[in-house]
Amino acid sequence: MKTEENTMRNRSHMPAALLLAACCALLSACAGAPQRPTLYDLGPLPAHARQALPALPPVAVAAVAAPPWLDSNRMFYRLNYDQPQQPLPYANARWTMSPAQLLLQRIKARIADAGGAPLAAAEGALNVPVLRLETDDFSQVFDSREASRGQVSLRASVYRGRTLLAHKSFARQVPAPSADAGGGAAALAAATDAVTGDLIAWLGTLPLK
């Protein structure tokens, strides 16, 4: 009788045990599933950024060079109030491409939008000056936990053949609308448009023809 009672008792507990095991397995699977990062780019060019810019003659635009820590699609921020020497990547936010590629895409689009003709440096057109760019910073900088800004800085050099025609550094920073990756992306897009406008205005002063 006791054996029969024990058997019945074990059977009555089996559904609950199985349910508990299934729940544990489900929770374990959810915890182990990697979260997909949110992707950002510079977005469409806003109407207010379509300011009057000089129409440039044909210019070849070389690939933008970047330091190793910026040579990926990771989004970086810097805590100026705590660790100013350490760029930190967001865990769940990424650019759609590297900052150098985003900058190159935007600069070519702005030159074309201004009536110019951006060419690829690999096309090797004769007597066409070459614009070479190096970016030093493309990150969100936090001056406090609540306040941050997008910061873009680059160096531009214009060559005709092996002759350096001109060289200049550019930097812009724009306050972020929110203290997160989305706010940083918006601020960096605005800073990129500002830097690009400065760059094209400068190119318009050079003897490129």
N, C-alpha and C positions, 0 to 999 in steps of 0.2 A: 504493500500500500504506500509505504513511504517512497519507494522508488517511483511508483506511478505519479505521486504527488509532485516529486521533484521534477519529473519529466514535463508535467503539465505546466509547472511554474516556469521552467526554462523556456518552454514554447511561448508562454505569454509575454516574456521579456524580449523575445527575438525581434519583433517589429521595431520596438523602441531602440534597440541596440543598432539595428541596421540603419534606422533613420538618423541616429546620432553619427554613425560612421559616414553616411552619405553627406551630411551637413559639414562635417570636418573636412572631408575631401574637397567639397565645393569651396569652402573658405580658403583652404590651402591653395587651390588652383587660382582663385581670384587674387590672393596675396602674391603669388608667384608670377602672374601675368604682367609683363612690362607695360607701363603706361606710354601711349604714343605721345611724342612731344608735339606741342603746338607750333605750327610753321608760320613764319612771318617773312614778308618782303617789304620793299619801299612803297608799294601801293601805286596808284595812278598819280600822275603829276597834278597837283592842285591848281586851280585856275589862277590863284594869286601869284603862283610861282612862274607863270608864263609872262614874265616881265619882258620889256623890250630889250633884247640882247643883240649884239652885233652879228650880222650874217658873216660867217667865216668862209674863206676859200677852202678848198679840199685840204684836209689834214689827216694824217695817219695816226691812229690812236693805238699805242701798244698796250699789251696786257698790264694791268695794275699789279705792281709788286707789293708784297705784304710781309711783315715779320712772321716767323713760324707760328706764334700763338694765335695769329689771326687767319692762318691758312686752313680754315675749315668752316663749316656752317654753324658752329657753336655761337651762342649769344653770350657776350661777356659783360660783366658789370664790375665796378670797383667801389669799395667802401672807403671813401676818403677820410671818414671820421674814425676808422678802425684799422684797416689794413691797406693803405694807399698804394703800396708797392705790389699788391697781389691782385691780378685780374682773375675773376672767378666766373666760371660758366654756369648759366642757368641749367637746372637738371631737366626740366620738362619744356624747354623752348628752344627752337632752332631757327636759323635763317633758311630760306629755300636754296640758297647757294652761299658761297663764301662772301664776306664783305668786299673783297677785291673784285669779284665778279659782279656784285650788286652795283658797286661804284662805276665799273666800266660800262655796264648796261645803261645806267642813268646818264652818264656823261655823253655817251654816244647819242642817246635819245634827245638830250637837251641841245646838243650841237645841231642835230637834224631838225629839231623843232624851231631853232633859230634861223633855219635856212642854209645851214652849212652842210658839208659833205664829209661825214666821218668815215674814214677808210680803215681797214685792218692793216696793221703794220706789215703783216705777212704778204700783202698784195704787192709790196715793193714798187709802188708807183714812183717814177722818176720826178725829181724836183719838187716833191711833196714833203713838207716838214713833218717830223714825227714828234708826237706828244708822248712823253714817258712820265708815268706817275708812280709814286710810292706812297702808300698810306702808313702813317705812324700810329694812328689811334682810330678806333671805330667801336666805341663802347658806351655803356650807360654808367654815369658817375653819380654815386650817392654822397651828398654832403651831409645828410642826416638820414634817419630811418624813413622819414616822410618826404624828403625833397631830393630829386635827382634830375639829371640832365643828360641829353645825348651829345656826345662829343666826337667830332670828326676832324682829323688833321691829315694833310697830305702835302707832298712836295711835287712840283711839276717842273719838268725840263723839256725844252723844245730844241730839237736838233734839225739841222739841214745837212744831210750826210753825216760826217763826223764832227761838224762844227756846232758848238753849243750856241744857240741864238739867245736864249734867256732861261732864267731859273727863278722860281718863287715858291714860297711856302704859304699854305692856306690853312685856316682853322676856323671852325664855327662850333658853337654850342647852343642848344635850345632846351629850355625847361621841359621836363617830361610831364604829361598830364596826370600820370598816376605812378606810384612807386612799385611798379611791377614790370614784367617783360613786355606786356602790351604797351605800356607807357613809354618804355625805352625804345621800342620799335618805332613808335610815332615820332618821338623826339629825334631819333637818328635819321629818319626819313626827311624831316624838316631841315636838320643840319646838313644833310647831304645835298638837298636842293639849294641851300644857301651857299655852300662851298662851290657847287657846280656853277651857280650864277656868277660868283666871284671869278672863277677860273675862266669862264667864257668871256667875261668882260675884259679880263687881262689879255687873253689871246687876241681879242679884237684890237689891242693897241700895238701888236707886234707886226713886223714886216714879213708876213707869211707868204705873200705872193712871190 
